[in-house]
Amino acid sequence: MSYLSRMEIPDSVAALRRQQARWVCVGTLAAATSLYAASPFFTLWSITSAIRTHDMGSLNTCLKWESVRNGLKTQAVDSLIGPPHADDELPEFGASFASSAVSNAIDEEVRPDKLGMLVDHLMPQEQPSTPQTLFGLMRHVHMHFTHPGVFEASVIMPGHENETPLRLQMRIHAFQWKIHHIDLPAPRHAPLVEASAGPVPQPVTQP
């Protein structure tokens, strides 16, 4: 074996090791990406399981309470007050009073120690003849990423078919997906009727 042939062996071994290192990096990145993409689905499964079994301790750890309360306050104030009226003599005072009342009510009622009552209010009671399975709850939920760090799930609640879906928004907090925002079911807005400024067509009469 010539000296040149002996020198080619270490180069091929080094190239093989570099290729193996690249494959390890690619495999690790793919595995990490897959785990991250699947993690909110597992969290949502855990949330659904906790709701079904009434495990409020586990459900409590999945909620970012301050953010959830702030979102509910905004939704409630917008629903109660709506757009200001032109004939309102004290619009700022009325809006401020209503906002304070709603804020205090949500601070009082939306708390970890009252989580069980909140869940019972939102979720319909299971009928003995048609028990709701975990898969049955999950298969009606629409889930998708709206951002690499934001995951949303929505579901039409039984008894609220004519209203907007219940929507949950989850974000990463301390390496854990947590519910940051909840949109409660609300009446759907009626579509606007467009009016035409053109002439009204006249009916065709037969001669």
Phi, psi and omega in degrees: 000129182288166179295324180294321179295322179293330180284338182285337184294309179301323179297318180292323178295317179296320179295320179296320180293322177295320179295318178297321179295321178296319180294323178296318179296316180296317179296319179295317179296319179295319179295317180295319179296319179296317179296319180295317181294327182275341187300318179293331177293320177294321178296317179295323175299318178296320179297314180297320178295319179295322178294316183294321181269001181059041177269085185288336177296314179291321180294324181299324181289346181263006183245133170265091196300313184299317179293320179297315180298317180297320179294320179293324177298314180297316180295318182292318180296315179297325181287323183279315186276312182067195180291147180293146179268144181292331184266011179281118183287327181233066184296319182292319179295315180296317179295319180295317180296315180295319179297318179295319179296316179295316180300315180294321180295318180291320176300326182280324187262327183267085183221158180302324182285348177248016184298322180299317179293324178295317179295318179297328180287322183279322186267134177290151178289138179288138176274137181302328182283334180228074180296139182275121179272163179297320178294324179295324177290319186285328188287348177263001183268132176261123187234142177193157173278133171258349182194155179306333179249013181228130181232135182236147176223138180223149181208139174282119183280139176303134184088353180234035184297332181268009181245174177292155181288158170287125184239130177246133175246127181245144177225158178284129176220116181054049177064023179220137175286130178226150177286119180256337185211139178231125172256114181284156176303139181217155178302138178286142178284136179291140180295144180289140178264119181277135179257141180261139180270359182281174180292145180285127181294138181267148179293145181277126180258142179278137179293000000 
